[in-house]
Amino acid sequence: MKTYMLKTNFNGFKKGTQFYLVAESEFIGVKDFVLRTKDLTVRISINEKEFKQNFTLIDKLV
């Protein structure tokens, strides 16, 4: 499972908040990502542009 961290404040979450990437999907060239906070209480669904602008990979568990 991949862990990402916010680079900037986003949708009410503070910079540095950590998220797990739960799912990524693509439909007719549009990518969507589903992330959950590290404590698994909040789920967000965002598009590829928001994902690339606001998140950075910090850990990749195999």
DSSP file (Angstrom, degrees, kcal/mol; ACC not computed):
  #  RESIDUE AA STRUCTURE BP1 BP2  ACC     N-H-->O    O-->H-N    N-H-->O    O-->H-N    TCO  KAPPA ALPHA  PHI   PSI    X-CA   Y-CA   Z-CA
    1    1 A M              0   0    0      0, 0.0    60,-2.4     0, 0.0     2,-0.3   0.000 360.0 360.0 360.0 140.0    0.0    0.0    0.0
    2    2 A K  E     -A   60   0A   0     19,-0.5    19,-2.4    58,-0.2     2,-0.5  -0.727 360.0-152.3 -95.5 140.8    1.3    3.5   -0.9
    3    3 A T  E     -AB  59  20A   0     56,-3.1    55,-2.9    -2,-0.3    56,-1.6  -0.942  14.1-171.8-112.9 131.6    1.4    6.3    1.7
    4    4 A Y  E     -AB  57  19A   0     15,-3.1    15,-3.2    -2,-0.5     2,-0.4  -0.857   9.6-150.3-121.6 156.3    1.1    9.9    0.5
    5    5 A M  E     -AB  56  18A   0     51,-2.5    51,-2.0    -2,-0.3     2,-0.3  -0.964  26.0-108.8-126.8 143.8    1.5   13.2    2.3
    6    6 A L  E     -A   55   0A   0     11,-2.0    10,-1.6    -2,-0.4    49,-0.2  -0.521  19.6-165.2 -70.8 132.2   -0.1   16.6    1.6
    7    7 A K  S    S+     0   0    0     47,-3.1     2,-0.3    -2,-0.3    -1,-0.2   0.774  76.4  11.7 -84.3 -30.2    2.3   19.2    0.1
    8    8 A T  S    S-     0   0    0     46,-0.6     8,-0.2     6,-0.1    -1,-0.1  -0.892  99.8 -74.1-139.2 166.3   -0.2   22.0    0.8
    9    9 A N        +     0   0    0     -2,-0.3     2,-0.3     6,-0.1     5,-0.2  -0.443  57.9 178.8 -61.8 138.7   -3.4   22.6    2.7
   10   10 A F  B >   -E   13   0B   0      3,-2.1     3,-2.4    -2,-0.1    -4,-0.0  -0.958  52.8 -18.4-153.3 125.5   -6.2   20.9    0.7
   11   11 A N  T 3  S-     0   0    0     -2,-0.3     3,-0.1     1,-0.3    -2,-0.0   0.818 127.9 -45.8  49.7  40.6  -10.0   20.5    1.3
   12   12 A G  T 3  S+     0   0    0      1,-0.3     2,-0.4     0, 0.0    -1,-0.3   0.430 113.4 118.5  85.5  -1.4   -9.7   21.3    5.0
   13   13 A F  B <   -E   10   0B   0     -3,-2.4    -3,-2.1    -5,-0.1    -1,-0.3  -0.790  62.8-121.8 -98.1 142.5   -6.7   19.1    5.6
   14   14 A K    >   -     0   0    0     -2,-0.4     3,-1.9    -5,-0.2    -8,-0.2  -0.489  34.7 -88.9 -83.6 151.6   -3.5   20.5    6.8
   15   15 A K  T 3  S+     0   0    0      1,-0.2    -8,-0.2    -2,-0.2    -1,-0.1  -0.302 114.8  33.3 -52.6 135.9   -0.1   20.3    5.0
   16   16 A G  T 3  S+     0   0    0    -10,-1.6    -1,-0.2     1,-0.3     2,-0.1   0.280  79.0 143.1  96.4 -10.1    1.7   17.1    6.2
   17   17 A T    <   -     0   0    0     -3,-1.9   -11,-2.0   -12,-0.1     2,-0.3  -0.422  45.6-133.7 -63.7 136.8   -1.5   15.0    6.7
   18   18 A Q  E     -B    5   0A   0    -13,-0.2    20,-1.8    -2,-0.1     2,-0.3  -0.749  24.5-176.0-100.7 143.1   -0.8   11.4    5.6
   19   19 A F  E     -BC   4  37A   0    -15,-3.2   -15,-3.1    -2,-0.3     2,-0.4  -0.955  22.1-132.7-133.8 150.2   -3.1    9.3    3.5
   20   20 A Y  E     -BC   3  36A   0     16,-3.2    16,-2.2    -2,-0.3     2,-0.8  -0.860  25.3-126.8 -95.8 138.4   -3.2    5.7    2.2
   21   21 A L  E     + C   0  35A   0    -19,-2.4   -19,-0.5    -2,-0.4    14,-0.2  -0.795  33.6 174.4 -83.9 111.9   -3.9    5.3   -1.5
   22   22 A V  E     -     0   0A   0     12,-2.5     2,-0.3    -2,-0.8    13,-0.2   0.876  58.7  -7.4 -88.5 -42.9   -6.9    2.9   -1.5
   23   23 A A  E     - C   0  34A   0     11,-1.6    11,-3.1     2,-0.0     2,-0.4  -0.997  49.1-164.9-154.8 150.6   -7.8    2.8   -5.2
   24   24 A E  E     + C   0  33A   0     -2,-0.3     2,-0.3     9,-0.2     9,-0.2  -0.996  17.6 178.2-136.6 138.5   -7.0    4.3   -8.5
   25   25 A S  E     - C   0  32A   0      7,-2.5     7,-2.7    -2,-0.4     2,-0.4  -0.944  16.3-153.9-138.7 158.7   -9.2    4.0  -11.6
   26   26 A E  E     + C   0  31A   0     -2,-0.3     2,-0.4     5,-0.2     5,-0.2  -0.996  10.8 178.3-136.2 129.8   -9.3    5.2  -15.1
   27   27 A F  E >  S- C   0  30A   0      3,-2.1     3,-1.4    -2,-0.4    -2,-0.0  -0.953  76.1 -22.6-134.3 113.5  -12.4    5.6  -17.3
   28   28 A I  T 3  S-     0   0    0     -2,-0.4    -1,-0.1     1,-0.3     3,-0.1   0.909 128.9 -46.7  51.3  49.3  -12.0    6.9  -20.8
   29   29 A G  T 3  S+     0   0    0      1,-0.2     2,-0.6     0, 0.0    -1,-0.3   0.437 112.7 116.7  81.0  -0.4   -8.7    8.7  -20.0
   30   30 A V  E <   -C   27   0A   0     -3,-1.4    -3,-2.1    17,-0.0     2,-0.4  -0.904  51.0-154.6-105.5 119.3   -9.9   10.2  -16.7
   31   31 A K  E     -C   26   0A   0     -2,-0.6    17,-1.2    -5,-0.2     2,-0.3  -0.749  10.0-171.9 -95.3 138.4   -8.0    9.0  -13.6
   32   32 A D  E     -CD  25  47A   0     -7,-2.7    -7,-2.5    -2,-0.4     2,-0.4  -0.958   5.4-157.9-125.4 146.4   -9.6    9.1  -10.2
   33   33 A F  E     -CD  24  46A   0     13,-3.0    13,-2.6    -2,-0.3     2,-0.5  -0.976   4.3-156.5-127.3 138.5   -7.9    8.4   -6.9
   34   34 A V  E     +CD  23  45A   0    -11,-3.1   -12,-2.5    -2,-0.4   -11,-1.6  -0.969  19.6 178.9-114.8 124.5   -9.4    7.3   -3.6
   35   35 A L  E     -CD  21  44A   0      9,-2.7     9,-2.7    -2,-0.5     2,-0.4  -0.918  13.9-158.2-125.1 150.4   -7.4    8.1   -0.4
   36   36 A R  E     -CD  20  43A   0    -16,-2.2   -16,-3.2    -2,-0.3     7,-0.2  -0.967  29.7-106.4-124.6 144.8   -8.0    7.5    3.3
   37   37 A T  E >   -C   19   0A   0      5,-2.1     3,-2.5    -2,-0.4   -18,-0.2  -0.243  39.9-103.4 -62.2 159.4   -6.4    9.3    6.1
   38   38 A K  T 3  S+     0   0    0    -20,-1.8    -1,-0.1     1,-0.3   -19,-0.1   0.800 125.3  51.0 -59.2 -30.4   -3.9    7.3    8.1
   39   39 A D  T 3  S-     0   0    0      3,-0.0    -1,-0.3     1,-0.0    -2,-0.1   0.409 110.2-126.8 -87.4   3.4   -6.4    6.7   10.9
   40   40 A L  S <  S+     0   0    0     -3,-2.5    -2,-0.1     2,-0.2     3,-0.1   0.632  77.4 115.6  65.6  18.9   -8.9    5.5    8.3
   41   41 A T        +     0   0    0      1,-0.1     2,-0.4    -5,-0.0    -1,-0.1   0.779  68.7  45.7 -88.2 -27.2  -11.7    7.9    9.4
   42   42 A V        -     0   0    0      2,-0.0    -5,-2.1    -5,-0.0     2,-0.4  -0.945  62.0-164.6-124.2 138.7  -12.0   10.0    6.3
   43   43 A R  E     -D   36   0A   0     -2,-0.4     2,-0.4    -7,-0.2    -7,-0.2  -0.970   8.4-175.4-120.1 134.7  -12.2    9.0    2.6
   44   44 A I  E     -D   35   0A   0     -9,-2.7    -9,-2.7    -2,-0.4     2,-0.5  -0.969  13.1-155.6-128.3 148.5  -11.7   11.4   -0.3
   45   45 A S  E     +D   34   0A   0     -2,-0.4     2,-0.3   -11,-0.2   -11,-0.2  -0.989  25.0 167.9-122.1 122.9  -12.0   10.9   -4.0
   46   46 A I  E     -D   33   0A   0    -13,-2.6   -13,-3.0    -2,-0.5     2,-0.1  -0.866  30.8-111.4-134.0 164.1  -10.0   13.3   -6.3
   47   47 A N  E  >  -D   32   0A   0     -2,-0.3     4,-2.1   -15,-0.2   -15,-0.2  -0.363  39.4 -98.1 -90.1 175.4   -9.0   13.6   -9.9
   48   48 A E  H  > S+     0   0    0    -17,-1.2     4,-2.6     1,-0.2     5,-0.2   0.867 119.8  54.2 -63.4 -39.6   -5.4   13.2  -11.3
   49   49 A K  H  > S+     0   0    0      1,-0.2     4,-2.0     2,-0.2    -1,-0.2   0.935 111.4  44.4 -62.6 -47.1   -4.7   17.0  -11.4
   50   50 A E  H  > S+     0   0    0      1,-0.2     4,-1.9     2,-0.2    -1,-0.2   0.890 113.2  53.2 -63.4 -39.0   -5.6   17.5   -7.7
   51   51 A F  H  X S+     0   0    0     -4,-2.1     4,-1.9     1,-0.2    -2,-0.2   0.942 111.4  43.6 -62.3 -49.3   -3.6   14.4   -6.9
   52   52 A K  H  < S+     0   0    0     -4,-2.6    -1,-0.2     1,-0.2    -2,-0.2   0.855 115.9  48.5 -66.8 -35.5   -0.4   15.5   -8.6
   53   53 A Q  H  < S+     0   0    0     -4,-2.0    -1,-0.2    -5,-0.2    -2,-0.2   0.835 123.4  27.1 -72.5 -33.3   -0.6   19.1   -7.3
   54   54 A N  H  < S+     0   0    0     -4,-1.9   -47,-3.1    -5,-0.2   -46,-0.6   0.570 107.6  65.0-113.7 -10.6   -1.2   18.3   -3.7
   55   55 A F  E  <  -A    6   0A   0     -4,-1.9     2,-0.4   -49,-0.2   -49,-0.2  -0.883  47.6-170.3-123.8 149.7    0.3   14.9   -2.8
   56   56 A T  E     -A    5   0A   0    -51,-2.0   -51,-2.5    -2,-0.3     2,-0.2  -0.997  31.0-112.1-134.5 140.3    3.8   13.4   -2.6
   57   57 A L  E     +A    4   0A   0     -2,-0.4   -53,-0.2   -53,-0.2     3,-0.1  -0.507  37.4 165.6 -71.2 131.2    4.7    9.7   -2.1
   58   58 A I  E     +     0   0A   0    -55,-2.9     2,-0.3     1,-0.4   -54,-0.2   0.619  63.4  12.9-118.0 -23.3    6.4    9.0    1.2
   59   59 A D  E     -A    3   0A   0    -56,-1.6   -56,-3.1     2,-0.0     2,-0.5  -0.979  50.5-163.5-157.5 141.1    6.3    5.2    1.5
   60   60 A K  E     -A    2   0A   0     -2,-0.3     2,-0.4   -58,-0.2   -58,-0.2  -0.927  12.6-164.3-128.8 107.0    5.6    2.2   -0.7
   61   61 A L              0   0    0    -60,-2.4    -2,-0.0    -2,-0.5     0, 0.0  -0.735 360.0 360.0 -90.2 137.3    4.8   -1.0    1.1
   62   62 A V              0   0    0     -2,-0.4    -1,-0.1   -60,-0.0   -60,-0.1   0.433 360.0 360.0 -96.7 360.0    5.0   -4.2   -1.0
